[in-house]
Amino acid sequence: MNSDQIISNSEEADLLLLQQLYASYGYSKFRMSKFEDYTLYLQNKDFLKDGNIISFNAPDGRLLALKQDITLSIVKNAGDADAPHRVYYIENVYRASDDTNDIREIPQAGVEYVGKMDTYVLSEVILLALESLARVSDNYILGVSHMGLLRGLLEKTGLDRTAQREILNCIQNKAAHEIRRICEKNCVENTLAAQLYTLSTLYGRPEDCADALRSMAVDAATRDAVNELFAVYALLQETGHSENLRIDFSVSNNMKYYNGIAFQGFVDGTPRSVLSGGRYDDLMRKFGRKSGAIGFAVYLDLLGVRDSAESADEQILVLYDPQNVSGLAAAVQSLQRAHTAVHALENPQPDARYSRIYRYQEGRLILQ
């Protein structure tokens, strides 16, 4: 028996599995306070998903803001060292509701990689996104696009930034006919208009979309984008998770900050994306950093997952026979020295998940 054979509906167990997943790939936990300097958000307001910054005066006179975004804090604190900066976080962010005076406390988990980029790094972060979805649902899809291809095609139109953003919004909303109207109104070349139209409707397994995407590679930059997308896919095919990957260019991000692969995750029963991420080298440049960066956030509120100050770093189960408990207390105590929570039970609980399971028999612990 392995730990994945006991499936849990426990929110803390789901959260624990995500932490274990990220740590197992060498990511360390990033911790921050509930507050950030107000100017960090003010200067990057168009990067924030919600423009309403919740600010207040600190006792020392500084203007602070309730933490609204984790990525900005990580980028602010990450340098340009040769060693990569791999972190994960379990944090709450705070956002003001648009239609009420309420402040929402939104739990998030996520991963950020800052450093030199290569195909493996990109595939590792996307693999972590796929495995994050697999930890919380049996039915999940990760939609993937590439801002390099999208940006390249939009720049070829010769349209101003406002019109480009209009087309980007149409692609995000799969409003293909509106793209055609904008292109006709602005005299965009027919072949290019057709490519943008096709891109907005393209959806499917990467191998099924390969010919269409390669036909849209009109210059070196867009060819590099398509080649990178399929190089990452080739590595993911080795992991067993590629079956859950779909090409979907409605998955796109702010072109001012994002420059590479972008992705969103969906699980059965939730209409909105529960995971969102991408490569954001251009945000790094705004902070004067030369490094690349890629990451994602999991929206725990949409999954019903909550953090808990009492959650353990590891949950261990020891199964035992009540008729044979001699030495059991000492055995459990030996595990507790290394792990925060050890559950000694005759039978496993049906609503619990454990990171490791032992059976106590013949005076010793046997890993199952």
C-alpha positions as CSV (number, residue, x, y, z in Angstrom):
1,M,0.0,0.0,0.0
2,N,1.3,3.5,-0.8
3,S,0.1,6.9,0.5
4,D,-1.9,7.7,-2.6
5,Q,-4.1,4.7,-2.1
6,I,-5.9,6.4,0.8
7,I,-7.9,9.2,-0.9
8,S,-8.9,12.1,1.2
9,N,-11.5,14.8,1.2
10,S,-9.6,16.5,4.0
11,E,-8.7,20.1,3.1
12,E,-5.6,20.0,5.3
13,A,-4.4,16.7,3.7
14,D,-4.7,18.2,0.2
15,L,-2.7,21.2,1.3
16,L,-0.1,19.0,2.9
17,L,0.3,17.0,-0.3
18,L,1.0,20.2,-2.3
19,Q,3.6,21.3,0.2
20,Q,5.3,17.8,0.0
21,L,5.1,17.9,-3.8
22,Y,6.9,21.3,-4.0
23,A,9.5,20.4,-1.4
24,S,10.3,17.1,-3.2
25,Y,11.4,19.1,-6.2
26,G,13.8,21.2,-4.1
27,Y,11.6,24.2,-3.6
28,S,11.9,26.0,-0.2
29,K,9.0,27.7,1.5
30,F,8.7,31.4,1.1
31,R,7.2,33.3,4.0
32,M,6.1,36.9,4.1
33,S,4.1,39.2,6.4
34,K,0.5,40.2,5.7
35,F,1.7,43.7,4.7
36,E,3.8,45.1,1.8
37,D,5.0,48.6,1.0
38,Y,2.2,50.4,-0.7
39,T,4.5,51.7,-3.5
40,L,5.3,48.1,-4.6
41,Y,1.6,47.7,-5.6
42,L,1.1,51.3,-6.8
43,Q,4.0,51.1,-9.2
44,N,2.8,47.7,-10.6
45,K,-0.9,48.2,-10.4
46,D,-1.6,47.0,-13.9
47,F,0.1,43.6,-13.0
48,L,-2.4,43.0,-10.2
49,K,-5.5,41.0,-10.8
50,D,-7.5,43.5,-8.7
51,G,-6.7,47.2,-8.9
52,N,-8.1,48.0,-5.5
53,I,-5.2,48.3,-3.1
54,I,-6.1,48.1,0.6
55,S,-3.7,50.6,2.3
56,F,-3.2,52.0,5.8
57,N,-0.7,54.0,7.8
58,A,1.7,52.1,10.0
59,P,2.6,53.4,13.4
60,D,5.9,54.7,12.1
61,G,4.2,56.7,9.4
62,R,4.9,54.4,6.4
63,L,2.1,53.7,4.0
64,L,1.5,49.9,3.9
65,A,-0.9,47.7,2.0
66,L,-2.5,44.4,2.8
67,K,-0.7,41.7,0.9
68,Q,-2.4,41.5,-2.5
69,D,0.1,39.5,-4.6
70,I,2.9,37.0,-3.9
71,T,4.8,37.1,-7.1
72,L,5.7,40.8,-6.8
73,S,7.1,40.1,-3.3
74,I,9.2,37.2,-4.5
75,V,10.5,39.2,-7.5
76,K,11.4,42.1,-5.2
77,N,13.4,39.8,-2.9
78,A,15.0,37.7,-5.6
79,G,18.4,38.7,-6.9
80,D,20.4,37.8,-10.0
81,A,22.6,35.2,-8.3
82,D,23.9,32.3,-10.4
83,A,22.0,29.8,-8.3
84,P,18.3,29.5,-9.2
85,H,15.8,30.8,-6.7
86,R,13.2,28.0,-6.2
87,V,10.4,28.8,-3.8
88,Y,6.8,27.7,-3.0
89,Y,4.3,29.4,-0.8
90,I,1.1,28.9,1.1
91,E,-0.2,32.3,1.8
92,N,-3.4,34.4,2.0
93,V,-3.8,37.5,-0.2
94,Y,-6.3,40.3,0.5
95,R,-8.5,41.9,-2.1
96,A,-11.3,44.4,-1.9
97,S,-14.6,43.4,-3.4
98,D,-15.6,45.5,-6.5
99,D,-19.3,45.7,-5.5
100,T,-19.2,45.7,-1.7
101,N,-17.0,47.2,1.1
102,D,-15.8,43.7,2.1
103,I,-12.2,42.6,2.1
104,R,-11.7,39.0,0.8
105,E,-9.1,36.8,2.3
106,I,-8.0,34.4,-0.4
107,P,-5.8,31.4,0.3
108,Q,-3.2,30.5,-2.4
109,A,-0.5,28.0,-3.0
110,G,2.1,28.4,-5.6
111,V,5.6,27.9,-7.1
112,E,8.0,30.5,-8.5
113,Y,11.3,29.8,-10.2
114,V,13.8,32.7,-10.8
115,G,17.0,32.1,-12.6
116,K,18.5,30.8,-15.8
117,M,15.8,29.3,-18.1
118,D,16.0,26.2,-20.2
119,T,13.6,23.6,-21.5
120,Y,13.9,21.4,-18.5
121,V,13.1,24.3,-16.1
122,L,10.0,25.2,-18.1
123,S,8.8,21.6,-18.2
124,E,9.5,21.1,-14.4
125,V,7.3,24.0,-13.4
126,I,4.5,22.9,-15.8
127,L,4.9,19.4,-14.5
128,L,4.4,20.8,-10.9
129,A,1.3,22.5,-12.1
130,L,0.0,19.3,-13.6
131,E,0.8,17.3,-10.5
132,S,-0.8,20.0,-8.3
133,L,-4.1,19.5,-10.2
134,A,-3.7,15.7,-9.9
135,R,-3.4,16.0,-6.2
136,V,-6.8,17.7,-5.8
137,S,-8.8,16.1,-8.6
138,D,-9.0,12.9,-10.8
139,N,-10.3,14.9,-13.7
140,Y,-8.2,17.9,-14.7
141,I,-6.9,19.8,-17.7
142,L,-4.0,22.2,-18.1
143,G,-4.5,24.6,-21.0
144,V,-1.2,25.9,-22.5
145,S,-0.3,28.7,-24.9
146,H,2.7,30.8,-25.7
147,M,2.8,34.5,-25.5
148,G,5.7,34.7,-27.9
149,L,3.6,33.4,-30.8
150,L,0.6,35.5,-29.8
151,R,2.7,38.6,-29.4
152,G,4.6,38.0,-32.6
153,L,1.4,37.7,-34.7
154,L,-0.2,40.8,-33.0
155,E,2.9,42.9,-33.7
156,K,2.8,41.8,-37.4
157,T,-0.6,43.4,-37.7
158,G,0.9,46.9,-37.2
159,L,-2.0,47.8,-35.0
160,D,-1.5,50.1,-32.0
161,R,-1.4,48.7,-28.5
162,T,-5.1,49.5,-27.9
163,A,-6.3,47.5,-30.9
164,Q,-3.8,44.7,-30.1
165,R,-5.3,44.5,-26.6
166,E,-8.8,44.3,-28.1
167,I,-7.8,41.3,-30.2
168,L,-6.1,39.7,-27.2
169,N,-9.3,40.1,-25.2
170,C,-11.2,38.5,-28.1
171,I,-8.8,35.5,-28.1
172,Q,-9.2,35.2,-24.3
173,N,-13.0,35.2,-24.7
174,K,-12.9,33.0,-27.9
175,A,-14.8,35.8,-29.7
176,A,-13.4,34.7,-33.2
177,H,-15.9,36.7,-35.2
178,E,-15.1,39.9,-33.4
179,I,-11.4,39.4,-34.3
180,R,-12.5,39.2,-37.9
181,R,-14.4,42.5,-37.6
182,I,-11.4,44.3,-35.9
183,C,-9.0,43.1,-38.6
184,E,-11.3,44.1,-41.4
185,K,-11.9,47.5,-39.9
186,N,-8.1,48.1,-39.6
187,C,-7.2,46.5,-43.0
188,V,-5.1,43.7,-41.4
189,E,-3.7,41.5,-44.1
190,N,-6.1,38.5,-44.8
191,T,-3.6,35.7,-44.1
192,L,-2.7,37.3,-40.8
193,A,-6.3,37.9,-39.9
194,A,-7.1,34.2,-40.7
195,Q,-4.2,33.1,-38.4
196,L,-5.5,35.1,-35.5
197,Y,-9.0,33.8,-36.1
198,T,-7.7,30.2,-36.1
199,L,-5.6,30.8,-33.0
200,S,-8.7,31.9,-31.1
201,T,-10.6,28.7,-32.0
202,L,-7.7,26.3,-31.7
203,Y,-8.1,23.7,-29.0
204,G,-6.8,20.1,-28.5
205,R,-3.9,17.8,-27.8
206,P,-0.6,19.3,-28.8
207,E,0.1,16.7,-31.5
208,D,-3.3,17.5,-33.1
209,C,-2.5,21.3,-33.1
210,A,1.1,21.0,-34.3
211,D,0.6,21.6,-38.0
212,A,-1.7,24.6,-37.4
213,L,0.8,26.2,-35.0
214,R,3.8,25.6,-37.1
215,S,2.1,27.2,-40.1
216,M,1.7,30.4,-38.0
217,A,5.4,30.7,-37.2
218,V,6.1,33.6,-39.6
219,D,9.6,34.7,-38.3
220,A,12.4,33.6,-36.0
221,A,10.7,34.8,-32.8
222,T,7.4,33.0,-33.5
223,R,9.3,29.8,-34.7
224,D,11.3,29.8,-31.5
225,A,8.0,30.1,-29.5
226,V,6.4,27.1,-31.3
227,N,9.6,25.1,-31.0
228,E,9.8,25.8,-27.3
229,L,6.2,24.8,-26.8
230,F,6.8,21.4,-28.4
231,A,10.2,20.9,-26.8
232,V,8.5,21.2,-23.4
233,Y,5.7,18.9,-24.5
234,A,8.2,16.3,-25.5
235,L,9.7,16.3,-22.0
236,L,6.3,16.1,-20.4
237,Q,5.4,13.1,-22.5
238,E,8.0,11.2,-20.5
239,T,6.2,11.9,-17.2
240,G,2.8,10.4,-17.9
241,H,1.0,13.7,-17.4
242,S,0.9,14.9,-21.0
243,E,-2.5,13.3,-21.6
244,N,-4.0,16.2,-19.5
245,L,-2.4,18.9,-21.6
246,R,-4.3,21.0,-24.2
247,I,-3.3,23.8,-26.5
248,D,-5.6,26.7,-25.7
249,F,-4.7,30.3,-26.7
250,S,-7.6,31.7,-24.7
251,V,-5.1,31.1,-21.9
252,S,-3.0,34.2,-22.3
253,N,-1.7,36.9,-19.9
254,N,-0.8,40.5,-19.8
255,M,1.6,41.1,-22.8
256,K,3.3,43.9,-20.8
257,Y,4.8,41.3,-18.3
258,Y,4.5,37.8,-19.8
259,N,6.7,36.7,-22.7
260,G,6.6,32.9,-22.9
261,I,4.5,29.9,-22.0
262,A,1.3,30.6,-20.2
263,F,-1.1,28.1,-18.7
264,Q,-4.3,27.6,-16.7
265,G,-5.7,24.6,-14.8
266,F,-9.2,23.4,-14.6
267,V,-10.8,20.6,-12.5
268,D,-14.1,18.9,-12.9
269,G,-17.0,20.6,-11.1
270,T,-15.4,24.1,-11.0
271,P,-16.3,26.5,-13.9
272,R,-13.3,28.8,-13.4
273,S,-9.6,28.1,-13.6
274,V,-8.2,27.0,-10.3
275,L,-4.5,27.4,-11.3
276,S,-2.8,30.1,-13.4
277,G,0.8,30.7,-14.4
278,G,3.3,31.6,-17.0
279,R,6.8,33.0,-17.7
280,Y,7.2,36.6,-16.8
281,D,10.7,37.7,-17.8
282,D,9.5,41.2,-18.7
283,L,8.3,41.8,-15.1
284,M,11.8,40.9,-14.0
285,R,13.3,43.5,-16.3
286,K,11.0,46.1,-14.7
287,F,12.7,45.3,-11.4
288,G,16.2,45.6,-13.0
289,R,16.7,41.8,-13.0
290,K,18.5,39.9,-15.7
291,S,17.1,36.5,-14.7
292,G,14.1,34.7,-16.2
293,A,11.1,33.7,-14.1
294,I,8.2,31.4,-14.3
295,G,5.6,30.3,-11.8
296,F,2.0,29.6,-11.0
297,A,-0.7,30.1,-8.3
298,V,-3.3,27.6,-7.1
299,Y,-6.5,29.2,-6.0
300,L,-7.3,27.2,-2.9
301,D,-10.6,29.0,-2.2
302,L,-12.0,27.6,-5.4
303,L,-10.9,24.1,-4.3
304,G,-12.2,24.4,-0.8
305,V,-8.7,24.0,0.6
306,R,-7.6,26.0,3.6
307,D,-4.3,26.3,5.4
308,S,-4.0,25.6,9.1
309,A,-1.4,26.6,11.6
310,E,-1.8,23.2,13.1
311,S,-1.2,21.2,9.9
312,A,1.8,19.0,10.2
313,D,4.8,18.8,7.9
314,E,4.1,15.1,7.5
315,Q,1.2,12.8,8.4
316,I,2.3,9.2,9.3
317,L,0.0,6.3,9.8
318,V,0.9,3.3,11.9
319,L,-1.5,0.3,11.6
320,Y,-1.4,-2.2,14.5
321,D,-3.2,-5.2,15.9
322,P,-4.7,-4.4,19.3
323,Q,-3.7,-7.9,20.5
324,N,-0.1,-7.2,19.8
325,V,0.9,-3.8,21.2
326,S,4.1,-4.7,23.1
327,G,6.7,-2.1,22.0
328,L,4.2,-0.1,20.0
329,A,4.5,3.1,22.2
330,A,8.2,3.2,21.8
331,A,8.0,2.6,18.1
332,V,5.5,5.5,17.7
333,Q,7.6,7.7,19.8
334,S,10.6,7.0,17.6
335,L,8.6,8.2,14.6
336,Q,7.4,11.3,16.4
337,R,11.0,12.5,16.8
338,A,11.3,12.9,13.1
339,H,7.7,13.7,12.1
340,T,5.2,16.1,13.6
341,A,2.1,13.9,13.5
342,V,1.9,10.1,13.8
343,H,-1.5,8.4,13.9
344,A,-1.5,4.9,15.5
345,L,-4.8,3.2,14.4
346,E,-6.2,-0.2,14.1
347,N,-7.7,0.7,10.7
348,P,-7.1,3.7,8.4
349,Q,-9.7,6.4,8.5
350,P,-11.6,6.6,5.2
351,D,-11.4,10.4,5.0
352,A,-7.7,10.8,5.7
353,R,-4.5,10.8,3.5
354,Y,-1.1,10.0,4.9
355,S,2.3,10.6,3.5
356,R,3.7,7.3,4.8
357,I,2.1,4.2,6.1
358,Y,3.6,1.6,8.4
359,R,2.3,-1.7,9.8
360,Y,3.5,-2.6,13.3
361,Q,4.0,-6.4,13.6
362,E,6.4,-8.7,15.3
363,G,7.8,-5.9,17.3
364,R,8.9,-3.7,14.4
365,L,7.6,-1.1,11.9
366,I,7.2,-2.3,8.3
367,L,6.8,0.3,5.6
368,Q,3.8,-0.5,3.4
